[in-house]
Amino acid sequence: MKDFIKSAFDFFVPSHCMYCNSGVENGSVICKECEKALERTGKNMCLKCGLNKKKCDCSRYVYHFSRITAPFYNKGVAQNGLYKLKFSGARVLSPIYSHAMTQSVLRDYGHIEFSRITYVPTGLFRKIKRGYDQSRILAEDISRELDIPIEHSLLGRTLFSRTQHKQRGIHSRFLNAYENYYRKGKAVGGNILLVDDIKTTGASLDACARQLLMAGADEVFCVTALISDKNS
């Protein structure tokens, strides 16, 4: 019985780092070493395309969203933890990412007034398999921290949508994303904060921003947990 109680306690309040499995202080899910190793973005990130300013591709692509920000790069420790949240049921990690995303919003969008928050929806079958929509969880956390209402009924994803990572080439990803998402309701003006877990090419974010603008949004600003430092 004691072993069962301990296992249940560790599930809700882990006694080990969810990144490297080393011991941590009570109530923490990440050790100090892993926290220091998180690959953070900085002032060199272009807030229009999300890439390092030296690799900026704003001259090649015109996005429907106005700006994008993210706290971490899509690599190393930060990637490992987000993948555990996304694919391995480690929902306990969501506050680490959502809080960091909130700080990025306050830093880069502090002067912008948002009417609501929404998110890039996960496909139905993947949601059933995982048991939750990780982007929705992150958006709900951010909504509570920023005290901005969240809207669940603005965007939808087609039932038999094809996954982005299986598409070869950036143009295929954009075409596929445009077919994957549709608007469900009216945005009725205002600036919208669009949340997703990872930005690689930006195709999914761009497709969703396009739908939100067509639904009446003034501008769409994006925030993701991770962001790739190159388009591929």
ZIRA-V159015 format. One record per pair of residues at least 12 apart in sequence whose C-alpha atoms are under 10 Angstrom apart, sorted by the first residue. I is the first residue (numbers start at 0). GAP is how many residues later the second one is. D is the distance in Angstrom with one decimal. If there is no record, write none. Layout:
i: [I,I]
gap: [GAP,GAP]
d: [D,D]
This chain:
i: [9,9,10,10,11,11,11,12,12,12,12,12,13,13,13,13,13,13,14,14,14,14,15,15,15,15,16,16,16,16,16,16,16,17,17,17,17,17,17,17,17,17,17,18,18,18,18,18,18,18,18,18,18,18,19,19,19,19,19,21,27,27,28,28,28,28,29,29,29,33,33,33,33,34,34,34,35,36,36,36,37,37,37,37,37,37,37,37,37,37,37,38,38,38,38,38,38,38,38,38,38,39,39,39,39,39,39,39,39,39,39,40,40,40,40,40,40,40,40,40,40,41,41,41,41,41,41,44,44,44,44,44,45,45,45,45,46,46,46,46,46,46,46,46,47,47,47,47,47,47,47,47,47,48,48,48,48,48,48,48,48,48,48,48,48,48,48,49,49,49,49,49,49,49,49,49,49,49,49,49,49,49,49,50,50,50,50,50,50,50,50,50,50,50,51,51,51,52,54,54,54,55,55,55,56,56,61,62,62,62,62,62,62,62,63,63,63,63,63,63,63,63,63,63,63,63,64,64,64,64,64,64,64,64,64,64,64,64,64,64,64,64,65,65,65,65,65,65,66,66,66,66,66,66,66,66,67,67,67,67,67,67,67,67,67,67,67,67,67,67,67,67,68,68,68,68,68,68,68,68,68,68,68,68,68,68,69,69,69,69,69,69,69,69,69,69,69,69,69,69,69,69,69,69,69,70,70,70,70,70,70,70,70,70,70,70,70,70,70,71,71,71,71,71,71,71,71,71,71,72,72,72,72,72,72,72,72,73,73,73,73,73,73,73,73,73,74,74,74,74,77,77,77,78,78,78,78,80,80,80,80,81,81,81,81,81,81,81,81,82,82,84,84,84,84,85,85,85,85,85,85,86,86,86,86,86,87,88,88,88,88,90,90,90,90,93,93,93,93,93,93,94,94,94,94,95,95,96,96,96,96,96,96,96,97,97,97,97,97,97,97,97,97,97,97,97,97,97,98,98,98,98,98,99,99,99,100,100,100,100,100,100,100,100,100,100,101,101,101,101,101,101,101,101,101,101,101,102,102,102,103,103,103,104,104,104,104,104,104,104,105,108,108,108,108,111,111,111,111,112,112,112,112,112,113,113,113,113,113,113,113,113,113,113,114,114,114,114,114,114,114,114,114,114,114,114,114,115,115,115,115,115,115,115,115,115,115,115,115,116,116,116,116,116,116,116,116,116,116,116,116,116,116,116,116,116,116,116,116,117,117,117,117,117,117,117,117,117,117,117,117,117,117,117,117,117,117,117,117,118,118,118,118,118,118,118,118,118,118,118,118,118,118,118,118,118,118,118,118,118,118,118,118,118,118,119,119,119,119,119,119,119,119,119,119,119,119,119,119,119,119,119,119,119,120,120,120,120,120,120,120,120,120,120,120,120,120,120,120,120,121,121,121,121,121,121,121,121,121,122,122,122,122,122,122,122,122,122,122,123,123,123,123,123,123,124,124,124,125,133,133,134,134,134,134,134,134,134,135,135,135,135,135,136,136,136,137,137,137,137,137,138,138,138,138,138,138,138,138,138,139,139,141,141,142,147,149,149,150,150,150,151,151,152,152,152,152,152,153,153,153,153,153,153,153,153,153,153,154,154,154,154,154,154,154,154,154,154,154,154,155,155,155,155,155,155,155,155,156,156,156,156,156,156,156,156,157,157,157,157,158,158,159,160,160,160,160,160,161,161,161,161,162,162,162,163,163,163,163,163,163,163,164,167,168,168,168,169,169,169,169,169,169,170,170,171,172,172,172,172,172,173,173,173,173,173,173,173,174,174,174,175,175,175,176,176,176,176,176,176,176,177,177,177,177,177,177,177,177,178,179,179,179,180,180,180,180,180,180,180,181,181,181,181,181,181,182,182,182,182,182,182,182,182,183,183,183,184,184,184,184,185,185,185,185,185,185,185,186,186,186,186,186,186,186,186,187,187,187,187,187,187,188,188,188,188,188,188,188,189,189,189,189,189,190,190,190,190,190,190,190,190,191,191,191,191,191,191,191,191,191,192,192,192,192,192,192,193,193,193,193,193,193,193,193,194,194,194,194,194,195,195,195,195,195,196,196,196,196,196,197,197,197,197,197,197,198,198,198,198,198,198,198,198,198,199,199,199,199,199,199,199,200,200,200,200,200,200,201,201,201,201,204,204,204,204,204,205,205,207,208,208]
gap: [16,17,79,81,15,79,80,13,14,15,16,79,12,13,14,15,16,78,12,13,14,15,12,13,14,15,12,13,14,15,16,17,18,12,13,16,62,63,66,67,72,74,75,12,15,16,58,59,60,61,62,63,65,74,13,14,57,60,61,12,64,65,63,64,66,67,51,63,66,42,43,44,47,42,43,61,41,39,40,41,33,34,35,36,37,38,39,40,41,42,43,32,33,34,35,36,37,38,39,40,187,30,31,32,33,34,35,38,60,186,187,28,29,30,31,32,33,63,185,186,188,27,28,29,30,31,62,23,24,25,182,184,12,21,22,23,19,20,21,22,23,61,174,175,14,15,17,18,19,20,21,173,174,12,13,14,16,17,18,19,20,150,152,153,180,181,182,17,18,19,20,149,150,151,152,172,173,174,177,178,179,180,181,17,18,22,148,149,150,176,177,178,179,180,176,177,178,176,174,175,176,173,174,175,173,174,144,139,140,142,143,144,146,147,141,142,143,144,145,146,147,148,149,155,156,157,127,128,129,137,140,141,142,143,144,145,147,148,154,155,156,157,140,143,153,154,155,156,41,42,126,152,153,154,155,156,36,37,40,41,125,126,127,131,134,137,152,153,154,155,156,159,32,35,36,38,39,40,130,152,153,154,155,156,157,158,27,30,31,32,33,34,35,38,126,127,128,129,152,153,154,155,156,157,158,26,27,28,29,30,31,32,33,34,152,153,154,155,156,25,28,29,32,126,152,153,154,155,156,125,126,151,152,153,154,155,156,124,125,126,151,152,153,154,155,156,151,152,153,154,19,147,148,119,146,147,148,12,13,15,16,12,14,15,52,115,116,143,144,114,115,12,45,49,112,44,46,47,48,49,111,39,42,43,44,47,42,41,42,43,45,41,43,46,47,40,41,43,44,47,131,42,43,46,47,42,129,41,44,45,100,127,128,129,37,39,40,41,42,43,44,45,47,97,99,125,126,127,39,42,43,46,126,42,124,125,37,38,40,41,94,96,122,123,124,125,36,37,39,40,41,42,43,44,121,122,123,39,42,43,119,120,121,37,41,88,116,117,118,119,40,84,112,113,114,79,80,81,109,35,77,78,79,80,32,34,35,76,77,78,79,105,106,107,33,34,35,36,72,73,74,75,76,77,78,102,103,27,31,32,33,34,35,71,74,75,76,77,78,22,23,25,26,29,30,31,32,33,34,35,37,74,75,76,77,78,103,104,105,17,18,21,22,25,31,32,33,34,35,36,37,74,75,76,77,78,90,94,104,14,15,16,17,18,19,20,21,31,32,33,34,35,36,37,73,74,75,76,77,78,86,89,103,104,105,13,14,15,16,19,34,35,36,37,61,74,75,76,77,84,85,87,88,89,12,13,14,15,31,33,34,35,36,37,59,60,74,75,83,87,12,13,14,34,35,36,39,41,74,33,34,35,36,37,38,39,40,57,58,32,33,34,35,36,37,34,35,36,37,62,63,59,60,61,62,63,89,90,14,16,59,60,61,58,59,60,57,58,59,86,87,12,13,54,55,56,57,58,84,85,12,55,51,53,50,45,42,43,34,36,41,32,33,30,31,32,33,34,28,29,30,31,32,33,54,57,58,61,26,27,28,29,30,31,32,53,54,56,57,60,24,25,26,27,28,29,52,55,20,22,23,24,25,26,27,51,21,22,23,24,21,22,20,15,16,18,19,20,14,15,17,18,13,14,17,12,13,16,36,37,39,40,35,64,32,62,63,30,31,32,33,61,62,30,32,31,28,29,30,31,59,27,28,29,30,31,32,33,28,29,32,27,28,31,25,26,27,28,29,30,31,25,26,27,28,29,30,32,33,28,24,27,28,23,24,26,27,28,29,30,25,26,28,29,30,33,25,26,27,28,29,30,31,32,27,28,31,26,27,30,31,25,26,27,28,29,30,31,24,25,26,27,28,29,30,31,24,25,27,28,29,30,23,24,26,27,28,29,30,26,27,28,29,30,21,22,25,26,27,28,29,30,17,20,21,25,26,27,28,29,30,16,26,27,28,29,30,14,15,18,26,27,28,29,30,26,27,28,29,30,26,27,28,29,30,26,27,28,29,30,25,26,27,28,29,30,23,24,25,26,27,28,29,30,32,26,27,28,29,30,31,32,26,27,28,29,30,31,20,25,26,29,15,16,17,18,19,14,16,12,12,13]
d: [9.7,9.4,9.5,8.7,9.0,9.7,7.4,7.4,5.5,7.5,7.7,8.3,7.6,6.7,7.0,6.1,9.4,8.7,7.2,7.3,7.4,9.6,7.9,6.6,7.6,8.0,5.1,4.5,5.4,9.2,9.8,8.3,10.0,5.9,8.4,9.5,9.7,7.4,8.6,10.0,8.1,8.8,7.7,8.0,6.9,9.2,7.1,8.8,10.0,7.1,5.9,9.7,8.6,9.4,9.3,7.4,8.9,9.6,9.5,9.8,9.9,9.9,7.5,7.0,9.9,8.7,9.5,8.6,8.8,10.0,6.8,8.8,10.0,8.4,8.8,9.7,9.5,8.2,6.5,8.1,9.5,7.1,8.4,9.9,8.8,7.4,5.4,5.1,8.7,9.8,9.5,8.5,5.4,5.5,7.9,6.9,6.9,7.0,6.1,8.7,9.3,8.6,5.7,4.2,5.9,9.4,9.8,8.3,9.7,9.0,9.8,8.9,7.0,5.6,5.2,6.0,9.8,9.6,9.0,8.5,9.3,9.9,9.2,8.0,8.8,9.7,10.0,9.6,8.2,9.1,9.8,8.5,8.9,8.8,8.3,8.5,8.7,5.3,5.2,5.9,9.1,8.2,9.9,9.6,9.4,8.3,8.3,6.6,4.5,5.8,8.4,9.5,9.7,8.4,8.9,7.8,9.3,9.0,7.1,6.7,8.9,9.9,9.1,8.0,10.0,9.9,9.7,8.0,5.9,6.5,8.0,8.3,9.2,9.4,8.7,9.8,9.9,10.0,7.0,7.9,7.5,8.8,9.7,9.7,9.8,9.8,10.0,9.6,9.7,7.9,7.1,5.0,6.1,8.0,9.2,6.0,7.8,9.6,7.9,7.0,9.1,9.3,8.6,9.6,9.1,8.5,9.3,8.4,8.8,8.9,5.9,9.0,8.5,8.6,8.5,5.5,7.7,8.6,5.7,5.5,9.1,9.4,7.9,8.6,7.6,9.4,9.7,9.8,8.9,9.6,7.6,6.2,9.1,8.8,5.5,7.5,9.4,8.8,6.9,4.9,5.7,7.0,9.8,9.0,6.5,5.8,5.5,7.9,9.3,9.0,10.0,9.3,7.6,5.1,6.2,8.6,9.8,9.2,8.9,9.4,9.6,9.2,9.8,9.2,9.5,9.5,9.2,6.0,4.5,5.6,7.8,9.5,8.2,6.5,7.1,9.4,7.2,8.8,9.7,8.4,6.4,5.0,6.7,8.7,9.2,8.3,9.7,8.2,6.1,9.3,9.3,6.2,8.2,9.6,9.9,9.5,8.9,8.7,8.5,5.5,5.0,5.5,6.0,6.2,9.8,8.1,9.5,9.5,5.8,5.8,8.9,7.9,5.9,9.2,8.7,7.7,6.1,6.7,8.1,8.7,8.4,8.7,9.7,9.6,8.6,6.2,4.9,6.4,8.9,9.1,9.4,9.9,8.2,5.1,4.9,5.7,6.8,7.4,8.2,8.2,8.5,4.9,5.1,4.9,7.5,9.9,8.3,8.7,7.8,9.2,8.9,8.8,7.5,9.2,9.3,7.2,9.5,7.2,9.3,9.5,9.1,8.2,9.7,7.9,9.5,7.9,8.8,8.0,8.0,9.6,9.9,9.8,9.7,7.2,9.8,7.8,9.0,8.3,6.1,8.9,8.4,9.6,9.3,6.7,10.0,9.2,7.8,6.8,8.0,8.6,9.5,9.1,8.1,8.6,9.9,8.1,9.6,7.3,6.4,8.2,9.7,9.2,7.7,7.1,9.1,9.7,9.5,7.5,9.5,9.6,8.9,9.0,5.8,8.7,9.7,8.5,5.2,7.5,8.8,6.0,5.9,9.6,9.0,9.8,9.5,9.9,8.9,7.2,8.8,7.7,7.0,7.8,9.6,9.4,9.8,7.7,8.6,9.5,9.7,7.5,9.2,9.9,6.7,6.8,6.0,9.2,9.7,9.6,8.7,5.8,8.9,9.9,7.2,7.3,8.6,9.9,9.7,9.5,9.7,9.7,7.8,9.4,9.5,9.3,9.2,9.0,9.4,8.9,7.1,9.9,8.7,9.7,8.4,9.9,9.9,8.0,9.9,9.9,9.4,9.5,8.2,6.8,8.8,9.6,9.9,7.2,9.0,6.7,4.8,5.6,6.6,9.4,9.3,9.1,7.1,7.4,9.0,9.8,9.3,9.5,8.1,5.3,5.7,6.1,8.3,9.4,10.0,8.4,9.5,5.7,5.0,5.5,6.5,8.9,7.9,7.3,5.4,6.5,8.9,7.0,8.5,8.5,6.7,9.9,10.0,6.7,6.2,4.6,6.0,8.7,9.9,8.9,5.7,4.8,6.1,7.5,9.8,9.7,9.8,9.2,7.9,6.7,8.8,9.1,8.9,5.8,5.3,6.3,8.4,7.3,8.0,7.2,6.4,5.2,6.2,9.1,9.9,9.7,9.8,9.8,9.8,6.1,6.1,9.4,8.7,6.4,9.3,8.8,8.4,7.8,9.9,8.8,7.8,9.9,9.8,8.1,5.1,4.4,5.9,9.2,9.0,8.6,9.2,9.5,9.8,9.5,9.8,6.6,7.8,9.5,9.8,7.3,8.3,8.6,8.6,7.1,6.3,5.5,8.6,7.3,7.0,9.4,6.8,9.3,7.2,9.0,7.0,7.3,9.1,9.8,6.9,6.4,6.3,9.9,10.0,8.3,9.4,8.3,9.6,9.2,7.9,7.5,8.5,8.8,7.2,9.9,9.9,9.9,9.6,8.8,6.1,7.4,6.9,8.0,7.0,8.9,8.7,9.0,9.7,9.9,7.9,8.5,6.5,8.6,9.2,8.1,8.6,9.7,9.8,8.4,7.1,9.8,6.5,5.1,5.6,9.1,8.8,9.3,9.5,8.3,8.0,8.1,9.3,9.9,9.9,9.8,7.5,7.9,7.7,9.1,8.5,9.6,9.8,9.2,8.3,5.9,7.9,9.5,9.5,9.7,9.8,9.6,10.0,9.0,9.7,9.4,9.7,9.3,9.7,9.2,9.7,9.5,9.6,8.4,6.0,6.1,8.9,9.6,8.6,5.7,5.0,4.8,6.7,6.9,9.6,8.9,7.5,8.4,6.9,5.9,4.6,5.3,7.3,9.6,9.9,7.2,9.7,7.7,7.8,9.8,8.4,5.7,5.3,6.0,6.0,9.3,9.1,9.8,9.6,8.8,5.5,4.5,6.2,8.7,9.5,9.7,7.8,5.3,6.2,7.4,8.5,9.8,8.3,8.3,8.7,7.6,5.3,8.5,7.2,8.5,8.9,7.3,8.3,8.7,8.9,7.2,7.2,9.4,9.8,9.7,8.5,8.1,9.4,8.9,9.5,9.5,6.8,9.6,6.6,9.2,8.0,7.5,6.3,9.5,8.8,9.4,7.8,9.0,6.1,8.2,9.8,8.3,8.2,4.7,7.3,9.7,8.1,7.5,8.2,9.8,9.0,8.4,8.8,9.3,9.5,5.9,5.3,8.6,8.3,5.9,8.4,8.0,7.7,10.0,8.4,5.2,8.1,8.8,9.1,8.5,8.4,8.3,9.2,8.1,9.9,6.7,6.4,10.0,9.6,7.8,8.5,7.4,9.3,6.3,8.9,10.0,8.0,9.9,9.3,5.5,6.8,9.7,8.3,6.9,9.2,9.5,8.7,9.9,9.0,7.0,9.6,9.8,8.0,9.5,8.7,4.9,6.3,8.3,9.6,6.5,7.9,8.6,5.3,5.1,5.3,8.8,9.5,9.7,7.1,5.1,6.2,8.6,9.6,8.7,8.4,5.2,4.4,5.3,8.4,8.2,5.5,5.1,7.0,8.9,9.9,9.7,9.8,6.2,5.4,4.9,5.9,7.4,9.0,8.2,9.4,6.8,7.8,6.4,4.9,6.2,8.4,9.7,8.8,6.0,5.0,5.7,7.2,8.3,7.6,9.4,6.7,6.0,4.7,6.3,8.5,8.7,5.9,5.2,5.8,8.6,7.8,6.6,4.9,7.2,8.8,8.4,5.1,5.1,6.4,8.7,9.0,5.5,5.9,4.7,5.7,7.8,9.5,8.8,6.4,8.2,6.3,4.7,6.2,9.4,9.4,8.5,6.2,5.1,8.1,7.5,6.2,7.2,9.1,7.9,9.7,7.9,5.0,6.4,9.9,9.1,9.5,8.4,9.6,9.6,7.4,9.5,9.6,9.5,9.4,9.3,8.3,8.6]
